[in-house]
């Protein structure tokens, strides 16, 4: 559930940034999304990918620990 919430928040924030770019720069939705995802130079893209990766891994670990805890409490 934590992983789903993380992905949902990330997706909704990407859509929000795209909507802001649409209004500010008069782009279409697809142009603004492409600009948001692919216009960053290597440093910005690496910061974004590392942040997304760390967040995804940490949410998966949290989900695994919750599942393990539920199984342990159900068996006792």
Order of alpha helices (4+ residues) and beta strands (2+ residues): alpha-alpha-alpha
